[in-house]
Amino acid sequence: CDAVKVSDDLDRRFRERAAAEGSLDVAYDLVDSPIGALLVAVTERGLCRVGFDPEPERDLDPLAQLFGAKVLRAPKAVDVTRRELNEYFDGTRTAFDVPIDVRFDAFRLRVMDELARVPYGEVTTYGALAARAGKPKAARAVGTFMNRNPIPIVLPCHRVVGANGSLTGYGGGLERKERLLQLEGASLTLLG
């Protein structure tokens, strides 16, 4: 079977139409940012993934397993999230308005709800977040979950630090965590 090359214009129109008609389970694109390229993925329900150091070959299979097999690069579909991320990095946005599509158990949903309430420029600890989510002894579980947060930056796990104020594990690396906190003007002394 010989491969047929389609024009870039036809390819672009196909992707745009598939996204516009709701024919996709997940639409994604790569978004440039001051902390490196990000893979941004959305479903019809909302933002479902922000990934650091994107490698589509690695990143798309988990999306297909969780949300459905129809995963396609469709840049227009992520335009709202791209705009909000750009505003965040430009310092003109302190909270995100994009709807999110996460599929978690009840405890993780409570943790993410509490995480979303940590204000821009402030930090909290894993233990405090666990307590606010109703399980004060689950700090370690919260830390593990934060490290695997599928929507970092928008669900601001970079604002969660160790009990002593130290920067601890971050799925995007500690350098990115520190840069995000600096961008927000956060002070680790806020914990004291």
N, C-alpha and C positions, 0 to 999 in steps of 0.2 A: 504494500500500500504506500503510495507516494504522498508525502505531506504536502498540503496546499497552504501557501502563505496568503493570508488575507491582509488587506491594507490596514495601516494603523488607524485610519479614519473609521473603517468598518468595524474594527475591533473595539474602538472607543464607543461607537454608537451602540454596539451590541451590549457592552457592559452597562452603559447608561440606561438602556431600555430595560434590561433585566432587573436592575436595581429599582427603576421607577415603577415597574409593574409588580414589584414584590415577589419576583421569581426566585430570589436568593434567600437562603437561610442566613448567610453572613456575607456582608460586603466589607472589604478592607482596603486600606492603602497605607503607604509608608509616609510618615509625616516628619519633616525636619524640625529639630528643636535644638536649643543651646546645649542640651545634655546628650545629644546624639539622636540618630534616627529612631522613631517609634513606630511600631506596628499598631494601627488603630483599627478596630473591627466593630461593626455595628450589626444588630439584627433589626427587624421591624419594631421591636419593643424598646431598643435603646443600645447604648454603648455596652459592649460585652468584653472588650479586651484592649488594654494598652500594654504593649510589650517593648522591653528594651532590647537593643542589639538584635533587630529583627532578622530572622532567617525564615522566609516563607515556607521552605521545605519542612522545617522543624515545627513552625508555629501553627500551620493550617490544619494538620491532622487533629490535634486536640479540639480545635474549634468545630470541625466537622463532626467529631464524636459527640460533643456536648450539644450542639445546636442544629445539626443537620448537614448532609453531604454537599449541599449547593453553596460552596464558598468561592467567591470570585473577587478579584481586585476591581473595585468600582470607586474611583476617587471621589466623584460627586457625592456619594452616599455618606462620606465621612466629613463633608465640608463644615457642618455645624460644629462638630467636635474639634476639627482642625482650627477653626476660627477661635473657639474658646481656649484651646491650648495656646495658640499664638498670643491671645490677650493676656493669659496667665503669665507667660514668659516675658511679655512686654511690661508687666507690672500693672496692667489696667483691669485685671479680673482677680477677685479674691475668693470667689465661689463659682462652682460650675452649675449650669442649669440643664445640661443635657440629661435626658432620661437614661437610666441604666438598666441593663438586663443581666442580673446575676442569679445563679441557681445554687442556693446554699440551703443548709438545714437551718432550723429556727435559731439556734445559738449564733451561728455565723451571721445570719441576717441581723440579729440584735447588735453584734459586734460592729458590723458595717454601718448600721444606723448610728451608733454612738461615735464611730470614727468620723462619719460625715459631719458631726457636730463639733469637732475640734476646730476652733477658729483659725483662720489664716494668720500666720505669724506666731502661733502658740504651739506648745508641745504638751503631751501627756505621757504617762508611762503605760507599759503593757498591763501592769497590775491595776492601775486606775481604770483603764479601758475595760478590763475583765470585770471589775466590780460594777461599773456602770451598766454592763451587759448582763448583770445578775449572777455572775460566777466569780466571786473575788479570788478564789484559789486557782483560777485558770490562766494566770499570766503567761505561763510557758506555752499553753495551747494558743493563746492570742498571738504571741510572738511568732509561732510557726505559721499561723494563718496569715499574719501581716506579711511575712516573707513570701507568701504565695498569692498575695492579693492580685486578682486578674486585672484590676483597673487602678494601678498606682497613679499618683498625681491627682486624678479626679476623686478617688477615694483615698485621702491623703495619709497613707501609712507612713510616709516620711516624717510625719509629725509625732510619731510614737517612739519613745526612747526608753532606755533601761532605767531601772529604779534609781540609779545614782546619777542620772542625767546623761549617761554615755550613749554615743551613737552605736547602736548594735544592729545586727543583721538587716539588710535591705536587699530585696530581690534585684534591684538595679545596681547594687554596689554602694558601699559607704560613701564614696566620693560624690555620687549623684545625690544621695540623701543629704549630705552636707551642703551641696550647691543649692538644692531646693529650699532648705531651711534658710540659707543665706539670702536667697532671692526674696523670701518672705520676711526677712528681717527678724527671724525667730532667735530668741536667746534661750540657751539651755538653763540659764539661771532662773527662768520662770518657774521651774519646778520647786525651788527652795522655799 
